Amino acid sequence: MSVAGGNEKLDAALRAMGLGGLDAPRPYTGGPRASAPPVGLPDAVTAARRDWILQVQERQRGLSMQASALMRCRDLPGQAFLDHFYAPARPVVIEGAIADWPALASWTPDYLVRKVGSAQVEYQGGREGAEDFELAKDRHKRRMAFDAFIAMVADGAGNDAYITAYNSATNASAFAPLMADVAPVSAYLTPEPGMLWVGPAGTFTPLHFDLTNNLLIQITGRKHVRMVPPSQTRLLYNHRHVFSAVHDLDDPARLAAYPLAQQVASYDVTLEPGDMLYIPIGWWHQVRSLEFSVMMTCTNFLWPNLGHEEFPEG
């Protein structure tokens, strides 16, 4: 190949630097060639490089409290929520957004029974005798009159009986009388009702991530939430679906069995009545009720909430 007129000086400069002239072979940067298909890297190398990138990014965010801290915001406008939290996939605690909900003051166990009565509800039962109670949700479905359920759990503690979001479709009719006590959070959500969680102190949702963005709305009682960024997935033994084999980051025996999890840097928050917690898709979290609790979770954001359709099962 000859050097086109007008490029002689550039050609000479390249040769002087030892880079060859304009007619030297160039590195191939296009798509796959039929004659020389690219050789893929081993899966372990690809995964290690991905984890390295995530780890470096997380360390860099840690240089700034403004960039890395779990923030608490009051009366956060919808556009600010989108710009600073929803779109960047950054958790946030939002205060004040449901201050006008009658449910905040009224949803005691006695009030719930007066409104729902003896309507049949579905709940998750027999959880304490099975470590895989989240993986085998259908096996743990039970039915009971709501007033009997409240009598069983209101003054007790434990993880054996819990009305969860998984039961929400079945329980929609029974809980319909309660919906007059809540209102749409129109700055962030469409008007569809959320999913209720009702249970005693001690109910526990093990370490996992969700395939949607979630908004947790704490109505009655308090819950403790531990969150871990997706960048630390390499430490969490994600062998089955969206769950961590570690199960509980507060359990010394589990940490001893899965020692990489001892390196986890988590975000801890206690949700008080009226608090909302935005948990982005892919963020690890575990949740423990500190007292009798009613919480609502919502996924019906004003903006696209996609990702679960493309989740790689395996």
Residue pairs with C-beta under 8 A, 6 or more apart in sequence:
1 23
2 23
3 11
3 21
3 22
3 23
4 22
7 22
10 22
11 21
11 22
11 23
12 21
14 20
14 21
14 22
14 24
15 21
28 36
32 38
41 49
47 234
51 233
51 234
54 230
54 231
54 233
54 234
55 231
55 234
57 231
58 229
58 231
58 232
61 67
61 68
62 68
70 91
70 92
70 93
70 227
70 267
70 269
71 92
71 93
72 92
72 93
72 94
72 95
73 80
73 92
73 93
73 94
73 95
74 94
74 95
74 96
75 95
75 96
75 97
76 85
76 92
76 94
76 97
76 187
77 187
78 186
78 187
78 188
78 302
81 92
81 94
81 187
81 188
81 278
82 302
82 303
84 90
84 92
85 91
85 92
85 278
86 188
86 213
86 278
86 280
86 301
86 303
87 303
89 213
89 280
89 281
89 282
89 283
90 280
91 227
91 267
91 277
91 278
91 279
91 280
91 283
92 277
92 278
93 269
93 271
93 275
93 276
93 277
93 278
94 275
94 276
94 277
94 278
95 274
95 275
95 276
96 274
97 185
97 187
97 188
97 276
98 104
98 182
98 183
98 185
98 217
98 219
98 274
98 276
99 274
100 183
101 181
101 182
101 183
101 219
102 180
102 181
102 182
103 178
103 181
103 182
103 219
103 220
103 294
104 219
104 273
104 274
106 181
107 178
107 181
107 219
107 220
107 294
108 220
109 150
109 154
109 292
112 146
112 150
112 178
112 198
112 294
113 146
113 147
113 150
115 177
115 178
116 146
116 147
116 174
116 175
116 177
116 178
117 146
117 147
118 145
118 146
118 147
118 148
119 145
119 146
119 173
119 174
120 143
120 144
120 145
120 146
120 174
121 143
121 144
121 145
121 146
121 149
121 163
121 167
121 170
121 171
121 174
121 175
122 141
122 142
122 143
122 163
122 167
122 170
122 171
123 141
123 142
123 143
123 144
123 149
123 161
123 162
123 163
123 164
123 167
124 133
124 137
124 140
124 141
124 142
124 161
124 162
124 163
124 164
124 166
124 167
125 140
125 141
125 142
125 160
125 161
126 133
126 140
126 142
126 160
127 133
127 140
127 159
127 160
127 161
127 162
128 158
128 159
128 160
129 160
130 136
130 139
130 140
131 247
133 140
134 205
134 206
134 208
134 243
135 240
135 241
135 243
137 166
141 167
142 161
144 152
146 174
149 161
149 163
149 198
152 161
153 161
153 198
153 199
153 200
153 292
154 200
154 292
155 200
155 292
156 200
156 201
157 200
157 201
157 202
158 200
158 202
158 203
159 202
159 203
159 204
161 199
161 200
162 197
162 198
162 199
162 203
163 171
163 196
163 197
163 198
163 199
164 197
164 199
164 205
165 195
165 196
165 197
165 297
168 195
168 196
171 196
172 193
175 196
178 196
179 193
182 193
182 194
182 219
182 296
184 190
184 191
185 215
185 217
185 276
185 298
188 215
188 301
188 302
189 215
189 298
189 300
189 301
189 302
190 300
190 301
190 302
192 298
192 300
194 215
194 217
194 296
194 297
194 298
194 300
195 296
195 297
195 298
196 294
196 295
196 296
197 203
197 293
197 294
197 295
197 296
197 297
198 293
198 294
199 289
199 292
199 293
200 289
200 292
200 293
201 221
201 289
201 290
201 291
201 292
201 293
202 288
202 289
203 288
203 289
203 293
204 248
204 286
204 287
204 288
204 289
205 286
205 287
205 288
206 243
206 244
206 247
206 248
206 286
207 226
207 228
207 236
207 243
207 244
207 246
207 247
207 248
207 249
207 284
207 285
207 286
208 242
208 243
208 244
208 284
208 285
208 286
209 230
209 242
209 281
209 282
209 283
209 284
209 285
210 242
210 279
210 281
210 282
211 242
211 281
211 307
211 308
211 311
212 281
212 299
212 305
212 307
212 308
213 278
213 279
213 280
213 281
213 299
213 301
213 305
214 278
214 279
214 297
214 298
214 299
215 276
215 277
215 278
215 279
215 297
215 298
215 299
215 301
216 223
216 225
216 271
216 276
216 277
216 278
216 279
216 287
216 295
216 296
216 297
217 275
217 276
217 295
217 296
217 297
217 298
218 271
218 272
218 273
218 274
218 275
218 276
218 277
218 293
218 295
219 273
219 274
219 294
219 295
219 296
220 273
220 292
220 293
220 294
220 295
221 273
221 289
221 290
221 291
221 292
221 293
221 294
222 270
222 271
222 272
222 273
222 289
222 290
222 291
222 293
223 270
223 271
223 287
223 288
223 289
223 290
223 293
223 295
224 268
224 269
224 270
224 271
224 287
224 288
224 290
225 268
225 269
225 270
225 271
225 277
225 279
225 285
225 286
225 287
226 249
226 250
226 266
226 267
226 268
226 285
226 286
227 266
227 267
227 268
227 269
227 279
227 283
227 284
227 285
228 236
228 249
228 264
228 265
228 266
228 267
228 283
228 284
228 285
229 267
229 283
229 284
230 282
230 283
230 284
232 263
232 264
232 265
232 284
233 284
234 260
235 260
235 261
235 263
235 264
236 244
236 245
236 246
236 260
236 261
236 264
236 284
237 244
237 245
237 246
237 258
237 260
237 261
238 244
238 245
239 245
241 313
244 261
244 284
245 258
246 254
246 255
246 258
246 261
247 254
248 254
248 286
249 255
249 261
249 264
249 266
249 286
250 286
250 288
254 261
255 261
255 262
269 277
270 290
271 277
271 295
279 285
281 305
281 307
282 307
299 305
